[in-house]
């Protein structure tokens, strides 16, 4: 063997070693007829045959029955023989009968003279790659179907310069262009002339490329020139190396949504103007915990706080300290949350600490899921209305009481008139009997009848005073003198445990009354006070000058009056009994301890004198009876002597509401 031949054999051996080392490729040779003449380790791995099994076998056994029937192996060799090389992909069959997708190359092999020696064949298993490719194709197909099926969104792609490269059905519906019309055109044609002049299309692409995303809203133009308000999102498309290959663009027509949003904003604006323009109502909102979140002009006017002062504060500060201690604010929110609405009335506190009577409504505010997000609160100052209602009730009660007392007076007057006639007849017979003379027994009987006549006469006098049908002898009197006279008169009938104090100053205005009725009325009041203090106590009689207006008192008295007051520290009178004390024959005393005519006489005396009488009492603390008597007109007597007129310092304006007969809270 020559050196050259030895070298050739060495090179062939080395090549075979290299070929066997390639395990991912089946590398083998065929003779001119297609029979296997060599077989590497990769071929054994891929196809499953050992070299001893396959050498000398025809390579067509690697093909499927269908390919064999179609003479695919023979055509492959013929193409390689004719062209020098043939490459194809297709299903191939392993020794175990399983299939794999292969990429195969057949290379023609010739000698130095060009004579065909056989073929070199390289096969690679690309089943996984093909499967991945098929999966990708399927994914792309489905994605394209999805994109084309989205008719509410314009989805299309751009190249890096902004030229349109794809176009879905939604883009055609939204913008009016077909794919044939628009692909290859620049996307800036969808912008308005004003935005193109500002360079908005280019800025959108630059922002997307720089930030990884661009989103905006604005007017866009359809093929027919009409405009729509669009929501636009642009995403950059980059390859594996990070190089920009284009943009994906999604456009949605949100004209209706924008119109609805604008309508909502306008509605909210008008509602805010309405709420802020309402100054007679405090309209504000609370969060679920009761913190103030909004505040209108009416709330500022009624409660005194500006929005800056009160927003963020708890609404309980509008309640009185007593109501806060009782838990009313929390209870109001709890009931509103439970029932959906809460309404009440009560005192509320302004910033300056003054109170007003409020009508309050609290409504719950819930989101679309029904979750509580706060409360709407409406407060109205109804102090004047409440005061008017109270005044009306008092006036109605006073009127009813006056009508009742007038009716009782008329009834009493009629009865007393007939009773007085009977007393007159009896008195005549007594006088006749006394003149005629009689024995001692008759004289005693006559004296008893005479004493009964005196008591009857006194009784009729009190009844006539109540009914205001008694002839009065009016005189201008000094209350200081008359009160002192009565004090001396009744002092002897007072127990040692009782003390009677009279304090009527000389500055007290004179009054024009029947002196006898005045003294009788005082005696009746003092004796009632005495009987109300079985364990002793203090009776105080005072007088003061007052200036009354019609709104100050339930009787509607106006002008200058003297208030004559008798106050005791007795047991007091129950509230349910108080309205009846001026009625004739009404008494809280036991049997044979009172006629029930004392205060009735006082009532009649005050009414007949042009004034009124009130009574205030608290059980366990005592009673005050006040007689208002009009100031006597002293002008004719004084004849202009202004130096003797009482000074303004002696006049006490009556600003508190007196409680007249029958007046109740």
C-alpha positions as a printed NumPy array, in Angstrom:
array([[   0.   ,    0.   ,    0.   ],
       [   1.358,    3.332,   -0.967],
       [   1.727,    6.259,    1.419],
       [  -1.007,    8.146,   -0.384],
       [  -3.448,    5.281,   -0.016],
       [  -2.607,    4.969,    3.681],
       [  -3.241,    8.643,    4.177],
       [  -6.565,    8.354,    2.406],
       [  -7.637,    5.481,    4.648],
       [  -6.641,    7.477,    7.708],
       [  -8.7  ,   10.461,    6.563],
       [ -11.717,    8.254,    5.853],
       [ -11.484,    6.713,    9.281],
       [ -11.287,   10.138,   10.9  ],
       [ -14.33 ,   11.341,    8.893],
       [ -16.321,    8.304,    9.973],
       [ -15.541,    9.097,   13.58 ],
       [ -16.77 ,   12.658,   13.133],
       [ -19.96 ,   11.49 ,   11.371],
       [ -20.747,    9.004,   14.122],
       [ -20.335,   11.735,   16.71 ],
       [ -23.188,   13.749,   15.17 ],
       [ -26.095,   12.25 ,   17.097],
       [ -28.816,   14.792,   16.146],
       [ -28.577,   13.975,   12.42 ],
       [ -29.085,   10.678,   10.625],
       [ -26.163,   10.614,    8.144],
       [ -25.907,    7.633,    5.855],
       [ -25.108,    6.701,    2.257],
       [ -26.978,    4.876,   -0.51 ],
       [ -25.716,    3.159,   -3.592],
       [ -27.003,    4.175,   -7.008],
       [ -30.109,    2.018,   -6.53 ],
       [ -30.988,    3.345,   -3.083],
       [ -29.659,    0.635,   -0.834],
       [ -28.062,    1.669,    2.452],
       [ -24.288,    1.355,    2.405],
       [ -23.285,    3.21 ,    5.618],
       [ -25.047,    4.203,    8.88 ],
       [ -24.028,    6.58 ,   11.631],
       [ -24.998,    6.681,   15.337],
       [ -27.409,    9.581,   14.712],
       [ -29.279,    7.469,   12.168],
       [ -29.581,    4.657,   14.686],
       [ -30.882,    7.112,   17.331],
       [ -33.434,    8.774,   15.066],
       [ -34.689,    5.77 ,   13.078],
       [ -34.149,    2.979,   15.613],
       [ -32.184,    0.561,   13.372],
       [ -28.727,   -0.737,   14.189],
       [ -26.175,   -0.714,   11.353],
       [ -26.248,   -4.508,   11.151],
       [ -30.025,   -4.379,   10.66 ],
       [ -30.237,   -1.733,    7.98 ],
       [ -27.094,   -2.052,    5.814],
       [ -28.089,   -3.511,    2.47 ],
       [ -31.767,   -2.539,    2.934],
       [ -33.547,   -0.132,    0.587],
       [ -34.034,    3.32 ,    2.107],
       [ -37.716,    3.366,    1.001],
       [ -38.598,    1.453,    4.161],
       [ -38.261,    4.772,    6.052],
       [ -41.221,    6.179,    4.086],
       [ -44.905,    5.78 ,    4.874],
       [ -46.968,    3.315,    2.91 ],
       [ -48.715,    6.209,    1.168],
       [ -45.387,    7.728,    0.053],
       [ -44.122,    4.332,   -1.079],
       [ -47.288,    3.827,   -3.102],
       [ -46.76 ,    7.232,   -4.689],
       [ -43.085,    6.396,   -5.525],
       [ -41.825,    9.281,   -3.435],
       [ -38.436,    7.541,   -2.674],
       [ -37.747,    6.906,   -6.377],
       [ -38.688,   10.489,   -7.372],
       [ -36.435,   11.856,   -4.617],
       [ -33.385,    9.911,   -5.995],
       [ -34.232,   10.883,   -9.533],
       [ -34.38 ,   14.566,   -8.579],
       [ -31.053,   14.339,   -6.723],
       [ -29.446,   12.512,   -9.676],
       [ -30.669,   15.127,  -12.076],
       [ -30.092,   18.289,   -9.99 ],
       [ -27.285,   17.155,   -7.71 ],
       [ -29.348,   17.881,   -4.571],
       [ -32.878,   17.394,   -3.307],
       [ -34.453,   18.617,   -0.043],
       [ -37.9  ,   17.877,    1.336],
       [ -39.947,   17.541,    4.531],
       [ -42.427,   14.867,    5.385],
       [ -43.475,   12.022,    7.63 ],
       [ -40.98 ,    9.227,    8.104],
       [ -41.323,    5.87 ,    9.871],
       [ -39.104,    4.497,   12.63 ],
       [ -38.294,    0.844,   13.224],
       [ -41.066,    0.675,   15.887],
       [ -43.583,    2.03 ,   13.394],
       [ -43.898,    5.458,   15.008],
       [ -43.766,    8.513,   12.781],
       [ -41.738,   11.709,   12.971],
       [ -41.601,   14.784,   10.797],
       [ -38.284,   14.995,    9.08 ],
       [ -36.22 ,   17.403,    7.089],
       [ -34.234,   15.348,    4.519],
       [ -31.43 ,   16.258,    2.088],
       [ -30.209,   13.877,   -0.626],
       [ -26.833,   14.753,   -2.217],
       [ -25.591,   13.061,   -5.426],
       [ -22.094,   11.462,   -5.155],
       [ -19.992,   10.937,   -8.357],
       [ -16.401,    9.826,   -9.055],
       [ -13.654,   11.791,  -10.724],
       [ -15.029,   10.93 ,  -14.1  ],
       [ -18.532,   11.986,  -13.218],
       [ -19.894,    8.502,  -12.922],
       [ -22.665,    8.083,  -10.29 ],
       [ -21.41 ,    6.311,   -7.214],
       [ -24.459,    6.757,   -4.996],
       [ -26.074,    9.291,   -2.624],
       [ -25.335,   10.916,    0.728],
       [ -28.487,   11.442,    2.814],
       [ -28.953,   13.615,    5.878],
       [ -32.196,   13.414,    7.893],
       [ -33.194,   15.521,   10.951],
       [ -36.152,   14.97 ,   13.299],
       [ -37.982,   18.365,   13.372],
       [ -41.234,   17.089,   14.857],
       [ -41.069,   19.455,   17.852],
       [ -40.154,   22.433,   15.714],
       [ -42.981,   21.709,   13.317],
       [ -45.398,   21.238,   16.196],
       [ -44.317,   24.556,   17.664],
       [ -44.677,   26.197,   14.284],
       [ -48.123,   24.69 ,   13.827],
       [ -49.086,   25.884,   17.288],
       [ -47.85 ,   29.356,   16.414],
       [ -49.763,   29.316,   13.155],
       [ -52.9  ,   28.197,   14.964],
       [ -52.43 ,   30.878,   17.579],
       [ -51.954,   33.493,   14.884],
       [ -55.002,   32.207,   13.066],
       [ -57.138,   32.396,   16.163],
       [ -55.741,   35.806,   17.082],
       [ -56.528,   37.074,   13.604],
       [ -60.039,   35.666,   13.886],
       [ -60.383,   37.369,   17.28 ],
       [ -59.091,   40.691,   16.   ],
       [ -61.274,   40.518,   12.893],
       [ -64.242,   39.597,   15.072],
       [ -63.886,   42.681,   17.314],
       [ -66.125,   45.153,   15.537],
       [ -66.283,   47.631,   18.468],
       [ -62.533,   48.252,   18.361],
       [ -60.354,   49.455,   15.51 ],
       [ -57.26 ,   47.252,   15.803],
       [ -54.493,   47.749,   13.276],
       [ -50.706,   47.871,   13.007],
       [ -48.289,   50.489,   11.751],
       [ -44.739,   50.302,   10.552],
       [ -42.175,   52.443,   12.395],
       [ -42.992,   55.449,   10.196],
       [ -46.731,   55.25 ,   10.902],
       [ -47.883,   53.584,    7.711],
       [ -50.783,   51.158,    8.168],
       [ -49.829,   47.496,    7.641],
       [ -52.951,   45.63 ,    8.846],
       [ -56.639,   46.49 ,    9.31 ],
       [ -59.439,   44.669,   11.129],
       [ -63.209,   44.648,   10.616],
       [ -63.712,   46.926,   13.634],
       [ -61.412,   49.525,   12.057],
       [ -63.427,   49.351,    8.84 ],
       [ -66.701,   49.784,   10.716],
       [ -65.372,   52.559,   12.937],
       [ -63.401,   54.616,   10.418],
       [ -65.194,   53.724,    7.197],
       [ -62.174,   52.541,    5.152],
       [ -61.772,   49.036,    3.756],
       [ -58.417,   47.301,    4.127],
       [ -57.697,   47.763,    0.408],
       [ -58.287,   51.505,    0.732],
       [ -56.243,   52.175,    3.844],
       [ -53.364,   49.692,    4.103],
       [ -50.236,   51.544,    2.97 ],
       [ -51.652,   54.945,    3.974],
       [ -50.312,   57.03 ,    6.881],
       [ -52.428,   56.883,   10.036],
       [ -52.305,   60.677,   10.462],
       [ -55.219,   60.971,    8.048],
       [ -57.505,   59.965,   10.98 ],
       [ -56.535,   63.139,   12.885],
       [ -58.189,   66.522,   12.559],
       [ -56.431,   69.251,   10.62 ],
       [ -55.74 ,   71.136,   13.841],
       [ -54.055,   68.166,   15.493],
       [ -52.014,   67.347,   12.395],
       [ -50.788,   70.94 ,   12.426],
       [ -49.701,   70.459,   16.042],
       [ -47.803,   67.28 ,   15.169],
       [ -49.987,   65.064,   17.375],
       [ -49.632,   61.839,   15.256],
       [ -45.832,   61.915,   15.433],
       [ -45.866,   62.815,   19.145],
       [ -48.121,   59.833,   19.852],
       [ -45.689,   57.419,   18.158],
       [ -42.684,   58.999,   19.874],
       [ -44.354,   58.729,   23.279],
       [ -45.256,   55.07 ,   22.65 ],
       [ -41.717,   54.232,   21.518],
       [ -40.148,   56.049,   24.464],
       [ -42.53 ,   55.047,   27.28 ],
       [ -43.681,   51.648,   26.022],
       [ -47.287,   52.831,   25.749],
       [ -49.304,   55.861,   24.728],
       [ -52.923,   56.52 ,   25.666],
       [ -55.08 ,   59.525,   24.915],
       [ -58.47 ,   60.822,   23.867],
       [ -59.473,   63.244,   21.177],
       [ -61.459,   63.917,   18.025],
       [ -60.821,   61.607,   15.048],
       [ -62.089,   61.814,   11.473],
       [ -63.946,   59.107,    9.514],
       [ -63.746,   58.52 ,    5.786],
       [ -66.943,   60.53 ,    5.283],
       [ -65.463,   63.495,    7.179],
       [ -67.603,   63.075,   10.301],
       [ -65.919,   63.255,   13.69 ],
       [ -66.048,   60.973,   16.696],
       [ -64.442,   61.142,   20.131],
       [ -61.857,   58.368,   20.358],
       [ -59.986,   56.566,   23.086],
       [ -56.589,   55.597,   21.632],
       [ -53.889,   53.207,   22.86 ],
       [ -50.594,   52.733,   20.989],
       [ -48.069,   49.984,   21.863],
       [ -44.638,   49.586,   20.258],
       [ -43.755,   46.232,   18.611],
       [ -40.122,   45.163,   19.037],
       [ -38.233,   42.074,   17.88 ],
       [ -36.118,   39.804,   20.047],
       [ -33.208,   42.172,   19.68 ],
       [ -35.301,   45.078,   20.935],
       [ -35.412,   46.846,   17.571],
       [ -38.624,   48.72 ,   16.806],
       [ -40.591,   46.992,   14.072],
       [ -43.852,   48.949,   14.298],
       [ -46.844,   49.794,   16.454],
       [ -50.112,   48.158,   17.473],
       [ -52.945,   50.686,   17.669],
       [ -56.366,   50.259,   19.27 ],
       [ -59.054,   52.902,   18.804],
       [ -62.526,   52.954,   20.362],
       [ -65.421,   55.286,   19.641],
       [ -66.46 ,   56.699,   23.048],
       [ -68.564,   59.588,   21.751],
       [ -71.691,   58.389,   23.552],
       [ -69.79 ,   57.733,   26.767],
       [ -68.225,   61.187,   26.597],
       [ -71.61 ,   62.77 ,   25.914],
       [ -73.055,   60.904,   28.905],
       [ -70.085,   61.973,   31.016],
       [ -70.485,   65.574,   29.92 ],
       [ -74.212,   65.394,   30.639],
       [ -73.441,   63.971,   34.078],
       [ -70.9  ,   66.704,   34.747],
       [ -73.371,   69.343,   33.627],
       [ -76.055,   67.778,   35.796],
       [ -73.67 ,   67.712,   38.753],
       [ -72.701,   71.329,   38.07 ],
       [ -76.324,   72.425,   37.932],
       [ -77.106,   70.384,   41.031],
       [ -74.176,   71.985,   42.845],
       [ -75.404,   75.424,   41.779],
       [ -78.86 ,   74.462,   43.014],
       [ -77.593,   73.164,   46.349],
       [ -75.308,   76.139,   46.878],
       [ -78.12 ,   78.499,   45.906],
       [ -80.503,   77.108,   48.523],
       [ -79.988,   79.275,   51.594],
       [ -83.093,   78.265,   53.556],
       [ -81.879,   74.701,   53.959],
       [ -78.601,   73.35 ,   55.29 ],
       [ -77.683,   70.696,   52.716],
       [ -74.532,   68.717,   53.39 ],
       [ -73.116,   65.212,   53.225],
       [ -71.481,   62.938,   55.776],
       [ -69.174,   59.97 ,   55.38 ],
       [ -70.26 ,   56.682,   57.012],
       [ -68.627,   57.791,   60.282],
       [ -70.517,   61.089,   60.433],
       [ -67.738,   63.428,   59.26 ],
       [ -68.893,   66.394,   57.154],
       [ -67.739,   66.078,   53.511],
       [ -69.732,   68.839,   51.739],
       [ -71.279,   72.11 ,   52.895],
       [ -73.666,   74.489,   51.125],
       [ -74.362,   78.192,   51.564],
       [ -77.58 ,   77.435,   53.451],
       [ -75.643,   75.371,   55.978],
       [ -73.228,   78.263,   56.474],
       [ -76.118,   80.716,   56.948],
       [ -78.07 ,   78.524,   59.366],
       [ -75.233,   77.022,   61.411],
       [ -72.655,   79.801,   61.134],
       [ -69.667,   77.69 ,   60.009],
       [ -67.815,   78.222,   56.735],
       [ -66.953,   75.179,   54.623],
       [ -63.27 ,   75.498,   55.57 ],
       [ -64.168,   75.41 ,   59.264],
       [ -66.545,   72.45 ,   59.265],
       [ -65.554,   69.981,   56.522],
       [ -63.804,   67.063,   58.195],
       [ -65.498,   67.721,   61.552],
       [ -68.065,   65.381,   63.122],
       [ -71.678,   66.459,   62.73 ],
       [ -72.399,   65.783,   66.422],
       [ -71.083,   69.269,   67.208],
       [ -74.436,   70.635,   65.995],
       [ -76.218,   68.804,   68.86 ],
       [ -76.654,   70.073,   72.389],
       [ -74.379,   68.678,   75.061],
       [ -77.33 ,   66.824,   76.581],
       [ -78.226,   65.197,   73.234],
       [ -74.61 ,   64.176,   72.635],
       [ -74.451,   62.6  ,   76.09 ],
       [ -77.67 ,   60.709,   75.271],
       [ -76.099,   59.346,   72.046],
       [ -78.587,   60.994,   69.674],
       [ -76.126,   61.627,   66.787],
       [ -75.028,   57.981,   66.585],
       [ -78.63 ,   56.816,   66.964],
       [ -79.722,   59.046,   64.084],
       [ -77.107,   57.56 ,   61.72 ],
       [ -77.905,   54.026,   62.865],
       [ -81.623,   54.457,   62.173],
       [ -80.955,   56.108,   58.802],
       [ -78.645,   53.24 ,   57.781],
       [ -81.191,   50.671,   58.959],
       [ -84.37 ,   52.239,   57.539],
       [ -82.953,   54.27 ,   54.645],
       [ -84.263,   57.534,   56.106],
       [ -84.453,   59.31 ,   59.451],
       [ -86.451,   62.434,   60.305],
       [ -86.8  ,   64.306,   63.571],
       [ -87.041,   67.73 ,   65.202],
       [ -85.048,   69.168,   68.055],
       [ -82.702,   71.845,   69.282],
       [ -79.454,   72.358,   67.375],
       [ -76.471,   74.564,   68.194],
       [ -74.98 ,   77.28 ,   65.987],
       [ -71.315,   78.214,   65.904],
       [ -71.977,   81.136,   68.291],
       [ -73.637,   78.772,   70.804],
       [ -77.219,   79.928,   70.199],
       [ -79.952,   77.332,   69.838],
       [ -82.524,   76.944,   67.08 ],
       [ -85.315,   74.448,   66.557],
       [ -84.492,   72.26 ,   63.571],
       [ -86.298,   69.871,   61.283],
       [ -83.741,   67.236,   60.24 ],
       [ -83.85 ,   64.599,   57.496],
       [ -81.021,   62.078,   56.965],
       [ -80.978,   59.835,   53.882],
       [ -78.49 ,   57.047,   53.213],
       [ -76.236,   57.085,   50.14 ],
       [ -75.271,   53.68 ,   48.748],
       [ -73.22 ,   52.624,   45.724],
       [ -74.39 ,   50.329,   42.944],
       [ -73.463,   47.297,   45.097],
       [ -75.588,   48.536,   47.983],
       [ -72.587,   49.442,   50.139],
       [ -73.095,   52.422,   52.454],
       [ -70.858,   55.3  ,   51.344],
       [ -72.366,   58.142,   53.376],
       [ -75.409,   60.2  ,   54.285],
       [ -77.226,   63.209,   52.844],
       [ -78.448,   65.56 ,   55.572],
       [ -81.019,   68.343,   55.267],
       [ -81.583,   70.708,   58.168],
       [ -84.121,   73.534,   58.29 ],
       [ -84.478,   76.232,   60.94 ],
       [ -88.153,   76.106,   61.951],
       [ -87.816,   78.133,   65.156],
       [ -90.283,   80.797,   63.992],
       [ -92.801,   78.202,   62.856],
       [ -92.531,   76.314,   66.142],
       [ -92.875,   79.513,   68.166],
       [ -95.932,   80.454,   66.101],
       [ -97.457,   77.008,   66.685],
       [ -96.829,   77.246,   70.431],
       [ -98.278,   80.765,   70.524],
       [-101.307,   79.575,   68.558],
       [-101.873,   76.669,   70.938],
       [-101.557,   78.991,   73.905],
       [-103.941,   81.496,   72.34 ],
       [-106.437,   78.744,   71.568],
       [-106.142,   77.406,   75.108],
       [-106.563,   80.921,   76.554],
       [-109.547,   81.588,   74.325],
       [-111.159,   78.296,   75.291],
       [-110.502,   79.041,   78.948],
       [-111.89 ,   82.57 ,   78.628],
       [-115.017,   81.284,   76.91 ],
       [-115.404,   78.671,   79.602],
       [-114.976,   81.232,   82.386],
       [-117.376,   83.624,   80.654],
       [-119.96 ,   80.879,   80.373],
       [-119.483,   80.   ,   84.039],
       [-119.76 ,   83.702,   84.893],
       [-123.048,   84.048,   83.052],
       [-124.397,   80.908,   84.664],
       [-123.183,   81.991,   88.1  ],
       [-124.584,   85.488,   87.651],
       [-128.034,   84.149,   86.849],
       [-128.041,   81.769,   89.773],
       [-126.723,   84.404,   92.208],
       [-129.363,   86.889,   91.047],
       [-132.19 ,   84.466,   91.913],
       [-130.429,   83.43 ,   95.124],
       [-130.006,   87.078,   96.134],
       [-133.74 ,   87.669,   95.616],
       [-134.455,   84.788,   97.991],
       [-132.052,   86.252,  100.553],
       [-133.791,   89.618,  100.243],
       [-137.165,   88.035,  101.042],
       [-135.729,   86.128,  103.975],
       [-134.038,   89.315,  105.205],
       [-137.335,   91.222,  105.091],
       [-139.036,   88.594,  107.249],
       [-136.136,   88.695,  109.717],
       [-136.457,   92.455,  110.079],
       [-140.258,   92.172,  110.528],
       [-139.806,   89.493,  113.154],
       [-137.254,   91.612,  115.066],
       [-139.574,   94.638,  115.017],
       [-142.541,   92.579,  116.229],
       [-140.607,   91.377,  119.2  ],
       [-140.386,   87.799,  120.329],
       [-139.468,   85.624,  123.251],
       [-135.892,   84.638,  123.954],
       [-136.046,   81.435,  121.972],
       [-137.427,   83.195,  118.902],
       [-134.784,   85.897,  119.28 ],
       [-132.002,   83.29 ,  119.241],
       [-133.504,   81.665,  116.165],
       [-133.806,   85.044,  114.458],
       [-130.143,   85.806,  115.19 ],
       [-129.101,   82.44 ,  113.726],
       [-131.064,   83.19 ,  110.551],
       [-129.483,   86.642,  110.422],
       [-125.975,   85.164,  110.663],
       [-126.824,   82.729,  107.864],
       [-128.062,   85.66 ,  105.8  ],
       [-124.718,   87.42 ,  106.305],
       [-122.812,   84.325,  105.145],
       [-125.129,   83.989,  102.169],
       [-124.61 ,   87.66 ,  101.326],
       [-120.832,   87.214,  101.471],
       [-121.113,   84.159,   99.244],
       [-123.195,   86.008,   96.667],
       [-120.688,   88.863,   96.753],
       [-117.852,   86.503,   95.788],
       [-119.946,   84.861,   93.088],
       [-120.933,   88.242,   91.684],
       [-117.299,   89.283,   91.679],
       [-116.4  ,   86.166,   89.659],
       [-119.235,   86.797,   87.191],
       [-118.233,   90.495,   87.021],
       [-121.813,   91.568,   87.595],
       [-121.219,   93.185,   90.932],
       [-121.405,   96.948,   91.029],
       [-117.842,   98.143,   91.621],
       [-116.841,  101.344,   93.437],
       [-113.621,  102.288,   91.676],
       [-111.094,  104.451,   93.417],
       [-107.474,  105.345,   92.763],
       [-105.618,  103.562,   95.499],
       [-102.082,  103.063,   96.682],
       [-101.173,   99.4  ,   96.685],
       [ -98.585,   99.989,   99.403],
       [-101.312,  101.214,  101.776],
       [-103.83 ,   98.532,  100.863],
       [-101.331,   95.673,  101.09 ],
       [-100.193,   96.894,  104.502],
       [-103.838,   97.096,  105.639],
       [-104.483,   93.509,  104.543],
       [-101.271,   92.347,  106.236],
       [-102.48 ,   93.836,  109.528],
       [-105.941,   92.349,  108.985],
       [-104.783,   88.737,  108.467],
       [-101.771,   88.744,  110.774],
       [-103.874,   87.542,  113.68 ],
       [-105.009,   84.454,  111.749],
       [-101.472,   83.31 ,  110.963],
       [ -99.831,   80.496,  112.899],
       [ -96.509,   81.192,  114.531],
       [ -94.783,   78.938,  111.989],
       [ -95.932,   81.229,  109.171],
       [ -94.371,   84.54 ,  108.205],
       [ -96.076,   87.153,  106.032],
       [ -93.812,   89.752,  104.402],
       [ -95.172,   92.709,  102.4  ],
       [ -92.745,   94.762,  100.297],
       [ -94.463,   97.344,   98.081],
       [ -92.378,  100.427,   97.462],
       [ -93.668,  103.986,   97.156],
       [ -92.574,  104.109,   93.487],
       [ -95.291,  101.581,   92.592],
       [ -97.867,  103.145,   90.313],
       [-101.355,  103.736,   91.724],
       [-104.225,  101.664,   90.34 ],
       [-107.944,  102.294,   89.937],
       [-109.884,   99.405,   91.508],
       [-112.656,   98.584,   93.942],
       [-110.755,   98.721,   97.26 ],
       [-113.005,   96.189,   98.942],
       [-112.609,   93.678,   96.132],
       [-108.845,   94.256,   96.093],
       [-108.576,   93.554,   99.811],
       [-110.896,   90.55 ,   99.545],
       [-108.814,   89.142,   96.704],
       [-105.596,   89.566,   98.683],
       [-107.16 ,   87.917,  101.715],
       [-108.28 ,   84.963,   99.553],
       [-104.786,   84.557,   98.077],
       [-103.046,   84.835,  101.481],
       [-105.429,   82.334,  103.114],
       [-104.895,   79.865,  100.232],
       [-101.139,   80.239,  100.73 ],
       [-101.56 ,   79.718,  104.47 ],
       [-103.531,   76.508,  103.929],
       [-100.837,   75.266,  101.491],
       [ -98.176,   75.425,  104.241],
       [ -99.375,   73.185,  107.102],
       [ -95.821,   72.95 ,  108.445],
       [ -95.155,   76.662,  108.17 ],
       [ -93.357,   78.78 ,  105.611],
       [ -93.048,   82.239,  104.073],
       [ -95.631,   84.335,  102.223],
       [ -94.224,   87.302,  100.314],
       [ -96.394,   90.042,   98.762],
       [ -94.643,   92.386,   96.311],
       [ -95.591,   94.777,   93.517],
       [ -93.708,   96.126,   90.511],
       [ -94.282,   98.316,   87.484],
       [ -94.27 ,   96.462,   84.138],
       [ -94.695,   97.44 ,   80.499],
       [ -96.572,   94.79 ,   78.529],
       [ -96.912,   94.244,   74.781],
       [ -99.418,   91.964,   73.163],
       [ -96.746,   89.344,   72.376],
       [ -95.507,   89.165,   75.969],
       [ -98.528,   87.473,   77.502],
       [-101.297,   85.079,   76.653],
       [-104.038,   87.563,   77.659],
       [-102.835,   90.083,   75.082],
       [-102.418,   92.906,   77.628],
       [-100.734,   96.046,   76.364],
       [ -99.527,   99.1  ,   78.204],
       [ -98.451,  100.025,   81.717],
       [ -99.48 ,   97.694,   84.508],
       [ -98.678,   96.974,   88.119],
       [ -97.856,   93.323,   88.84 ],
       [ -99.084,   92.431,   92.353],
       [ -97.502,   89.117,   93.364],
       [ -98.077,   86.788,   96.278],
       [ -95.534,   83.963,   96.596],
       [ -95.567,   81.106,   99.076],
       [ -93.227,   78.239,   99.863],
       [ -96.017,   75.701,  100.145],
       [ -96.693,   72.287,   98.676],
       [ -97.486,   73.615,   95.2  ],
       [-100.175,   72.594,   92.726],
       [ -99.983,   69.665,   90.318],
       [ -99.711,   70.654,   86.611],
       [-102.898,   68.795,   85.652],
       [-104.878,   70.686,   88.301],
       [-103.442,   74.145,   87.663],
       [-105.76 ,   75.111,   84.739],
       [-108.857,   74.596,   86.926],
       [-107.951,   76.66 ,   89.986],
       [-109.896,   79.786,   88.886],
       [-113.124,   77.885,   88.29 ],
       [-115.866,   78.513,   90.893],
       [-116.344,   75.776,   93.497],
       [-113.113,   74.013,   92.465],
       [-110.887,   73.242,   95.433],
       [-108.087,   70.883,   96.35 ],
       [-108.906,   71.173,  100.047],
       [-110.805,   68.604,  102.012],
       [-114.559,   68.716,  102.792],
       [-115.732,   71.698,  104.877],
       [-112.333,   73.401,  104.391],
       [-113.137,   75.732,  101.513],
       [-115.885,   76.865,   99.158],
       [-113.729,   76.96 ,   96.037],
       [-114.673,   80.6  ,   95.45 ],
       [-111.536,   82.388,   96.652],
       [-109.509,   82.322,   93.425],
       [-112.7  ,   82.62 ,   91.391],
       [-113.269,   85.99 ,   93.125],
       [-109.649,   86.985,   92.349],
       [-110.17 ,   86.068,   88.686],
       [-113.37 ,   88.084,   88.469],
       [-111.795,   91.059,   90.256],
       [-108.782,   91.114,   87.882],
       [-110.97 ,   90.829,   84.784],
       [-113.406,   93.501,   85.981],
       [-110.478,   95.81 ,   86.766],
       [-109.18 ,   95.588,   83.181],
       [-106.302,   93.274,   84.011],
       [-105.61 ,   89.585,   84.349],
       [-104.353,   87.018,   86.821],
       [-101.728,   84.285,   86.336],
       [-100.558,   81.446,   88.5  ],
       [ -97.23 ,   79.586,   88.464],
       [ -96.616,   76.594,   90.665],
       [ -94.126,   73.777,   91.152],
       [ -94.953,   70.822,   93.332],
       [ -92.849,   70.865,   96.491],
       [ -91.525,   74.398,   95.913],
       [ -94.47 ,   76.749,   96.096],
       [ -96.899,   78.935,   94.172],
       [ -96.944,   82.492,   92.829],
       [-100.201,   84.304,   92.007],
       [ -99.778,   87.517,   89.986],
       [-102.527,   90.082,   89.456],
       [-101.89 ,   92.552,   86.628],
       [-103.75 ,   95.824,   87.271],
       [-103.675,   98.717,   84.802],
       [-101.912,  101.865,   85.904],
       [-104.344,  104.592,   86.977],
       [-104.576,  107.62 ,   84.697],
       [-103.344,  110.425,   86.964],
       [-103.145,  113.13 ,   84.292],
       [-106.25 ,  115.133,   85.426],
       [-105.133,  115.045,   89.063],
       [-101.538,  115.965,   88.373],
       [-102.451,  118.609,   85.747],
       [ -99.145,  118.375,   83.984],
       [ -96.898,  118.165,   87.049],
       [ -94.237,  116.159,   85.273],
       [ -91.957,  116.188,   88.299],
       [ -94.309,  113.804,   90.094],
       [ -94.435,  111.266,   87.225],
       [ -92.669,  107.913,   87.901],
       [ -89.315,  107.703,   86.159],
       [ -88.442,  105.143,   83.522],
       [ -86.299,  103.353,   86.096],
       [ -89.475,  102.185,   87.827],
       [ -90.757,  100.441,   84.684],
       [ -89.743,   96.797,   84.152],
       [ -90.549,   95.593,   80.593],
       [ -92.114,   92.133,   80.774],
       [ -90.227,   90.027,   78.237],
       [ -90.995,   86.589,   79.643],
       [ -94.267,   84.905,   78.832],
       [ -96.659,   84.944,   81.769],
       [ -98.716,   81.863,   82.473],
       [-102.298,   83.042,   82.577],
       [-105.302,   81.143,   83.78 ],
       [-105.557,   78.044,   81.647],
       [-102.164,   78.613,   79.952],
       [-100.125,   75.42 ,   79.735],
       [ -96.803,   74.424,   78.178]])
